[in-house]
Amino acid sequence: MVVLKNPVHPGEILKEEFLDELGLTSGKLAKALHVPRTRIERLVAQKMGVSADTALRLARYFETTPEFWLNLQRGYDLSITAQDSDLAGDLEAILPLAS
């Protein structure tokens, strides 16, 4: 597994690659997605992640796939979690089944 030292949050991708590029605001996107404005604002501010519900809505609006959005979130979550020093010690102590 490749772990990024500085993973990019899906909210950063949403802001830079979609909102900024298309001249959209969080409010306009939220209205188009039929979600509270705060959901998009919190995602862009990297205070929350992409849920399955949000992934489906973003995919429909931007003509991407829900997997695109969920994979961004999954990769971010794995990278952040893998950097946890307590977890690293626990993982080292786990012996693979084949051993």
Backbone bond lengths (Angstrom), bond angles and torsions (degrees), N, CA, C in turn:
res aa  C-N    CA-C-N  psi(-1)  N-CA   C-N-CA  omega(-1)  CA-C   N-CA-C  phi
1 M - - - 1.451 - - 1.532 108.84 -
2 V 1.300 116.93 133.00 1.456 122.68 176.11 1.517 108.44 -89.76
3 V 1.326 116.61 125.80 1.453 121.61 179.36 1.516 108.25 -112.88
4 L 1.305 116.44 123.77 1.463 121.44 179.17 1.520 109.79 -81.60
5 K 1.322 116.08 134.96 1.458 119.77 178.60 1.522 111.15 -73.30
6 N 1.302 117.40 -32.93 1.462 122.32 178.14 1.533 109.11 -125.86
7 P 1.334 116.64 73.61 1.463 118.89 -177.06 1.524 111.68 -64.85
8 V 1.317 115.17 150.44 1.463 121.45 -179.98 1.518 108.65 -97.76
9 H 1.311 115.93 125.72 1.464 122.20 179.14 1.530 109.22 -71.56
10 P 1.328 117.54 142.27 1.470 120.20 178.33 1.532 113.26 -56.57
11 G 1.325 116.54 -29.77 1.462 119.89 177.78 1.518 112.52 -64.20
12 E 1.328 115.99 -33.23 1.469 120.21 177.02 1.528 110.10 -68.22
13 I 1.324 116.18 -41.29 1.470 120.58 176.66 1.526 110.06 -62.70
14 L 1.326 116.07 -45.91 1.468 120.25 178.85 1.522 110.56 -57.17
15 K 1.316 116.44 -47.05 1.466 120.11 -178.04 1.527 112.03 -65.71
16 E 1.320 116.03 -54.56 1.461 119.85 -171.25 1.526 113.70 -75.73
17 E 1.319 116.34 -41.75 1.467 119.92 -174.16 1.527 114.27 -90.31
18 F 1.316 116.99 -18.03 1.457 119.16 -176.93 1.528 111.67 -120.47
19 L 1.321 117.62 -62.10 1.465 119.20 -176.58 1.528 111.95 -61.73
20 D 1.338 116.30 -55.06 1.463 119.73 -177.71 1.527 111.49 -63.08
21 E 1.324 116.32 -44.54 1.473 120.81 -178.47 1.526 112.42 -62.17
22 L 1.324 116.13 -35.29 1.468 120.44 -176.29 1.522 113.26 -99.37
23 G 1.325 116.76 0.57 1.464 120.48 179.75 1.518 113.37 67.80
24 L 1.331 116.61 33.77 1.459 121.28 179.69 1.520 110.31 -99.73
25 T 1.312 115.97 152.45 1.459 121.25 172.48 1.520 108.09 -103.90
26 S 1.315 115.39 163.87 1.466 120.11 176.19 1.523 110.35 -59.80
27 G 1.312 116.60 -38.56 1.457 121.18 179.88 1.519 112.77 -64.15
28 K 1.328 116.55 -44.70 1.469 119.94 178.43 1.517 111.51 -64.21
29 L 1.334 116.14 -41.51 1.457 119.32 179.08 1.523 110.53 -65.53
30 A 1.311 116.81 -44.52 1.467 120.53 179.74 1.530 110.78 -58.88
31 K 1.301 116.46 -42.84 1.466 120.34 179.33 1.528 110.30 -62.46
32 A 1.328 116.67 -43.55 1.466 120.65 -179.54 1.527 111.62 -66.02
33 L 1.342 116.67 -31.66 1.457 121.24 -178.69 1.527 112.97 -88.68
34 H 1.336 116.59 -7.39 1.471 122.05 -177.70 1.528 111.48 61.72
35 V 1.341 114.84 46.64 1.461 121.32 177.10 1.528 108.32 -131.40
36 P 1.332 116.98 161.73 1.468 118.86 176.09 1.533 110.82 -62.62
37 R 1.319 115.26 142.19 1.466 121.38 178.44 1.513 111.14 -55.34
38 T 1.332 116.68 -36.66 1.466 120.49 -178.15 1.530 112.15 -63.06
39 R 1.339 118.29 -27.53 1.467 119.79 178.64 1.524 109.87 -63.38
40 I 1.329 116.36 -45.43 1.469 120.22 -179.41 1.521 110.10 -71.26
41 E 1.321 116.95 -41.78 1.466 119.98 179.05 1.530 111.35 -60.24
42 R 1.319 118.07 -42.96 1.460 121.79 179.70 1.521 111.56 -68.44
43 L 1.322 117.30 -35.28 1.465 120.93 176.88 1.525 110.06 -66.30
44 V 1.319 116.78 -47.50 1.466 121.83 179.97 1.534 110.89 -64.22
45 A 1.330 116.72 -34.38 1.469 121.27 178.73 1.533 111.98 -80.17
46 Q 1.328 116.22 0.83 1.459 123.15 178.15 1.520 111.97 63.22
47 K 1.331 115.99 32.60 1.461 122.05 177.56 1.519 111.59 -97.33
48 M 1.328 116.73 -9.72 1.456 121.51 176.31 1.514 108.40 -149.56
49 G 1.307 115.43 163.33 1.453 120.48 -179.69 1.520 112.19 -99.47
50 V 1.316 114.75 -179.53 1.459 121.94 178.77 1.532 108.60 -85.66
51 S 1.300 116.58 120.88 1.465 121.53 175.85 1.526 108.70 -88.24
52 A 1.318 116.27 168.29 1.463 120.41 176.67 1.530 110.28 -60.25
53 D 1.312 116.78 -40.64 1.463 121.61 178.65 1.528 110.83 -59.78
54 T 1.318 115.87 -48.42 1.459 120.12 -179.63 1.522 111.00 -66.69
55 A 1.323 117.34 -38.72 1.465 121.07 178.47 1.531 110.74 -60.04
56 L 1.313 117.26 -43.04 1.467 120.72 178.73 1.523 111.25 -63.17
57 R 1.311 116.27 -41.57 1.467 120.86 -179.41 1.533 111.82 -68.45
58 L 1.332 116.18 -45.30 1.465 120.23 178.30 1.525 110.82 -62.49
59 A 1.316 116.23 -42.06 1.466 120.62 -179.81 1.520 110.98 -61.46
60 R 1.299 116.78 -43.74 1.468 120.92 179.73 1.533 110.41 -62.72
61 Y 1.323 115.80 -47.29 1.465 120.42 -175.26 1.527 112.31 -68.72
62 F 1.333 116.84 -45.33 1.457 120.51 -176.04 1.529 113.53 -93.17
63 E 1.325 116.53 4.30 1.463 122.27 179.99 1.530 111.67 55.23
64 T 1.323 113.82 46.69 1.457 121.32 172.93 1.530 105.88 -111.94
65 T 1.314 117.19 -152.36 1.464 120.59 174.46 1.518 108.53 -122.83
66 P 1.327 117.25 154.46 1.460 118.60 174.93 1.527 110.84 -62.36
67 E 1.324 116.69 -31.88 1.462 120.91 179.11 1.529 111.88 -61.99
68 F 1.324 116.43 -35.54 1.470 120.19 176.86 1.522 109.98 -55.25
69 W 1.321 116.72 -50.74 1.457 122.12 -176.94 1.523 111.66 -69.72
70 L 1.337 116.83 -42.86 1.457 120.05 -179.83 1.525 111.90 -69.10
71 N 1.321 117.68 -33.74 1.466 120.28 176.67 1.522 111.72 -68.62
72 L 1.329 117.27 -35.56 1.467 119.48 173.76 1.528 109.50 -60.41
73 Q 1.328 116.12 -44.73 1.461 120.55 -179.34 1.524 111.06 -66.36
74 R 1.333 116.36 -44.23 1.467 121.13 -179.74 1.523 111.15 -60.27
75 G 1.322 116.84 -46.47 1.460 120.69 179.26 1.517 111.95 -61.81
76 Y 1.322 116.23 -41.21 1.462 120.91 178.10 1.527 110.48 -63.26
77 D 1.330 116.24 -48.66 1.463 120.86 -178.60 1.526 111.58 -61.25
78 L 1.320 117.52 -44.28 1.461 120.59 179.21 1.528 111.65 -62.55
79 S 1.313 116.86 -42.79 1.466 120.43 -179.49 1.523 111.24 -65.18
80 I 1.313 116.99 -43.43 1.473 120.76 179.51 1.528 110.11 -64.97
81 T 1.321 116.86 -45.24 1.459 120.81 -178.42 1.520 111.65 -66.28
82 A 1.326 117.27 -38.79 1.469 121.25 -179.48 1.527 112.07 -65.18
83 Q 1.311 117.80 -20.27 1.460 121.35 179.69 1.532 112.38 -83.10
84 D 1.324 117.36 -4.97 1.465 122.40 179.31 1.525 108.94 -71.31
85 S 1.327 117.44 116.79 1.465 121.08 -176.30 1.526 112.63 -65.63
86 D 1.323 118.67 -34.05 1.465 121.03 177.21 1.524 110.45 -64.44
87 L 1.318 116.31 -42.53 1.460 120.68 179.40 1.526 110.26 -65.30
88 A 1.320 117.16 -39.52 1.471 120.66 -179.09 1.525 110.45 -57.52
89 G 1.318 117.37 -41.87 1.457 120.87 178.15 1.519 111.73 -65.64
90 D 1.317 116.16 -42.00 1.469 120.50 177.91 1.523 110.93 -62.82
91 L 1.322 116.24 -42.63 1.460 119.89 -178.83 1.526 111.14 -64.18
92 E 1.325 116.93 -39.71 1.467 121.12 178.71 1.518 111.04 -62.43
93 A 1.322 117.43 -31.37 1.462 122.06 -177.05 1.535 112.13 -79.49
94 I 1.335 117.47 -12.84 1.458 120.76 179.91 1.521 109.04 -83.58
95 L 1.313 116.30 123.19 1.451 120.66 177.78 1.526 109.60 -89.28
96 P 1.323 117.81 128.85 1.472 119.99 177.54 1.523 110.81 -59.67
97 L 1.304 116.87 148.89 1.460 123.40 -177.73 1.519 112.08 -54.81
98 A 1.321 117.85 -39.20 1.468 121.64 -177.83 1.519 113.07 -67.00
99 S 1.334 117.25 -17.91 1.468 120.58 -179.42 1.483 107.52 -74.14
